[in-house]
Structure formats: structure tokens, C-alpha cells
Amino acid sequence: MKDIQKSTDLRGIDIQHVGIKDAHLPFLIKTKAGDFQQVVARILFTVSLPKEYKGTHMSRFLEILQQWCDKPVAEEEMEAMLQDALHHLEAKTAKLRLSFKYFVEKKAPESGRKSVLDLDCFFEGEKSAGTPMAFRLGVTVPATSLCPCSKAISRYGAHNQRSLLQAVVEFKPSVPCIFIEELSTLIEEQASCPIYPLLKREDEKYVTEKAYERPKFVEDILRDLVLALRPLPGLFWFSLACENFESIHNHSAYASHEEYVHDEALTIHKERTD
């Protein structure tokens, strides 16, 4: 049958990203414990398309993905998917993002009751032909923040809010990425107090008092996150975003930051983008 997608296009425009968005498939995500957790991933999968061709072959994206749905996935498997895309779609670059809910076990601080907390996470890989994949892990963690100003000026009490803290990290190609469990713990430790899905009365007392003892503005949390991430061995780049859902305002407090960790990382970034 005639291959319309591979027919000639005369408009002379290269397309950087073309593919599929918001497909959903089951995947197995590798865990810190050495096993895997099954998730349903929302998918964005694209390749570059040279100006000579009319279109790409959309069915091939799903053909590639289906082969990996029953295998535990982390960086190595993401790079294999991207390599398949470069080969089967005859592209110079390929990009894949898997977004999913991931569950981590939480133990209440006083009662010890166990529960699971859902985190919004993503794996993102980008690869050019003949070069290592750039892999990024994104994790968003809910936490509690308590306002230092409210505590300082009030005779009793202080208002607090639920916060969403997101970190996106990229390590050097030769360095394994941090596990979701480790990154989520590091993130929540910078807030006034972690969030626990299941709390008994003694636990509620603990988290109320802990947050009161560790008041933090959104700026405090962001800066503490920067200081916590910078020492990670092999870290290349990171991005942070903190949002506090205010309890006394009809808006959120927000702060964000990103940086290349070393001069070497900034040099590599410039080489990628030149």
C-alpha cells in the first residue's frame, strides 16, 4: 500500500516534535526495594521530522511502547524505547515522557500506623542519534507549611497550609538517577512537616506541634530544597517549584528556581543548545 506519510513535502519546514499525546498504558516502575510497582502512565512520545517528509507513522509509537508494558522500567528501558523510535521512525531526535501516580509507604510518627501516599511523578527522556539519553525524573510531594509571620505576631496559634513541592532532577549520563522514594523523602524534609494519609490522635498532635516548631515561608522551603539537592553526587541540573495553598487568602504563594549544578554542567548545556 502507498506510504502517504513518507511522501515528499515541499514547504521546507522541519518539525522538532511530532507524535502521540495523552495515550495511556500500564507500566511497571522499578522501586528502591528492587521490585516494581504497576502504574498507569499518561504518555507524550515524539520524534523530529525532516522537512522532506509529509508525516510520521503514528502507529509505530504504540508498537514500540507495547513491547515494554510488562517489563520493569527505569532509565535503561527509557533509552531503549527512544533508540527504537530513532531507528523505526528514521528520526534524529526522540522524546518520551511517562507521567504516573506512584505510591510510597508512610508510617504515622507516633502510632506507627502504615498507609500509602500518592505522588505525581514522571520519567522524561530525550535522545539524539549517537548520543546518550538525557533523563529527568519529576516528583511532586504534598507537605505542610506554617507561616512564620503569623506565628510571630499572634498571641496564640499560626495559620498553615498544604503545599505542593516539585523537584525535577537530571543526573550526568554515567550516574544512576535517584529513586523516587529517596527524592520524595528529601523533598518533604524541607517543609514544616510531612503529610501522612492516616493519622490517629497522637499523630495529629505530633504533626501540629512539629509544624509550629518549624515555621517556613514558601521562600524558605525553596531555598532549603536548593541546599538539599546541590550535594547529590552526579547531579547535573534541577528545577524546583513550591506552591502553598493559603488558608487566609484566595490565592497561592509560589516560588520556583532552576540551576545547573556545576560549571561543567552549564558548559554541556550550552553545547546542547548551540
N, C-alpha and C positions, 0 to 999 in steps of 0.2 A: 504493500500500500504506500501511497505517496506520503513522504515526510514533510508536512507543511512547515513545522517548526524550524526545520533546518534549511528552508528555502531562503533565498537572498533578500536582505532588506537594504534599501537604497537611501535611507535617511541619515546614515552616518553617525549614529548615536550609540556609544557603549552604555550599557546598563550595569551599575555597580551591584545591585541586589535584585534578584528575581527568583520567586519560588513559592512556597506554601506558608500560610499563616493560620494559626488557631486550629490546626489539626490536633486531635487528642488521641494518645496511645498509652497503653500501660508500659511501664519500665521498672526495672529493678535497680535501685540505687545502692551502691556499696556503702556499708556502715563502718564506723570505727571499730566495732566488735568483730569485724571480719566476715560478717554475713551480708544480708541485703534487706532492704525494705521496699515493698512494692508500692508504686505511686502511679497516679495518672498524670501525665505530662501534657502541658499545652505547648505546642511546637511552632517555632519560626525557623524555617530552613531555606536558605537562599544560596545562589551562586551568581557569579558575574556572567554577563552575556555580551560577547563581542558584537560590534556594530554590523558585522557581515550577516548575522543570523536573525531571522524573524522572531524566534521564540525559543524557550527551553522546554524540556519534556517533564511536565509536572508529575506524571505517574512515577517517574524514577525516584523522586524524593521519598515517596511512601514505600517503594520497593526496597530502598536502602534501609529505612527506619525499621521496617517489619522484621528484618533479619536480626535486630538487636533487642527486640522486646522481651525476650526470655533469657537474656544474659545480664549479669550484674554490670552496671555502667559507672565509670568514673572517667578520668582524663584519657586514658589509653583507648578506651572504647569510643569516646567522642572523636578522637583524632582519626580512628579507623573509619568512622562514618563520614567524616569530612573528606578523607582520602578517596573513599568510594565515590563521593559526589564529584570531586575533581576529575576522577577517571571516567565515570559513566556519563557525566554531563559535559565533558570536554571543556572544563572551566579553568580559569586562572586562580580564582579565589572562591572559597565557600565559607558559609557562616551558619552555625546551628545554635539555637537556644531552646533548652528544655526548662520550662517553669513548672513547679510542682509544690504540693504540700508535703512537708516532711515532719515526722513526729519524733520528739525527743522525750525520754522519761524524766519526770520531775519527782523529787521526793520532798514532801512538806517539811519545813525546817524544824518543827517541834514534834509533831505527831508521827512523822515518818511515813505518812500515807503516800502511796505512789499513784501517779496519774501521768497522762501524756499531754504535751503541749504541741500544738501545730504551728509550724513555721513556714512562711512563704520563702521559697528558695528557687534558685535557677543555676543551671550549668550553661555556660556560653563558650563556644569555641569558634575561632576564626583561623583559617589556614590558607596560605598561598602555596602554589605548586613548588615543591623543592625546599620548603622552609618548615621549621617546627610550628606546631599549633600554638596560638596564644589562647590560654584557657582562663576563664574568670568564673569565680563562684560568688553568688549573691545570696545573702541570708538576711531576713528581716525578723527581728525579735521584739515581742512586746515586753514592756517593763513599766516600772513605776518611777515617777519623778515627783519631788516635793519642792515647793518654791522657797528658796532662801529668804526672799524679801518678805513673804507672808509670815514666815516663822519669826523673822527679826522684829517685825512691827506689831505683831498680835500678842495680846495678853495670854491667850491660850490657843492651841491648835495651829494648823497651817494647811493651806489648800494643796492638794496634789492632783496629779493627772496620770492617765495611762499614756505611755509613749510608744512609738514605733521607731526602732533603731535599725537602720540598714547599713550593712557593710558589703562592699563588693571588692574582692581581692584577686590579684593576679601575681603568681609567683614566676620566677625565672623558669624557662623551659626544662632545665635539668633538675628542678626541685619539686618534689611532690606537693600538691596543694594541701592545705589544712582540711581536716574533716569538719563536716557541718556541726557535729556535736561540740568540737573544740572551739570553733569560731562563735557559736551561739553562746557558750559559757563566757567566753572572753567579752562579748558584747554586753550581756546583761549585768556583768560585774561592774560596769561603769555607770549604771543607773543608780537611783536612790535605793531601789530594791528590785529583785526579780519578781516575776509573776508566776504564780502556781495555780494550775487549774482546780486543784482540790485542796481546800483548807478547812481544818477544824478550828474551834475557838482559840486554842492555844497558839495555833499557827497565825491566825488573824492578828492576835496581839503582837506576835513577833514581827510580822511584816509592817504593821502600823508603826511600831516603835523604831524599827530599823530605818524606814524611810524618813522618819522625823529626825533621826540622828545623822542622816546623810543627805541634807538638802542640796539640790543641784538645779541650776538653770539649764536650759537646752544647750547654751554655750559651754557650760561645764562638762556636760555629758560628751559633747562633740570633742572637746579638747582632750578629755581623758581617753576617749576612744583612739584619737590620733597617737597619743603616747603609748597606748597599749599595743597598737598594731605595728608601729615602727620597728620594734626589736625582733619581729618574727623572722627567723632565718630564711633567706632566699626570697623575701617579699620584693616584688618588682614595682607594683602600683596598687593603690587602693582608693576607693571612693566611699564617703560616709554621708548619711543623711539622718537627721534626728527630727522627729515631729512629736510635739507634746500637745495632746488634745485637751485644751484648757478647760478647767471646771468652772471658772468665773468669767470667761469670755466666750463669745460665739465665733472664735477663730482659733487656729492653732499657732503655737510658737514653733519656729522652724530654723534649722541651721544645717549647712552642708559643707563638705570640704573634700578635695581630692589632691593627691600628690604622687609623684614618682619618688621612690624612697631614697635612691642613691643617684649620684651624678651619672653613673654608668647607665642606669635605667632611663634617665632623661635623654642621654645620647642615643640609645637604641630606639626610643620613641621617635626622635627626630628623623632617624634613618628610615623608620617605617613609613612616616608620613611625607617625606620629601618626594 
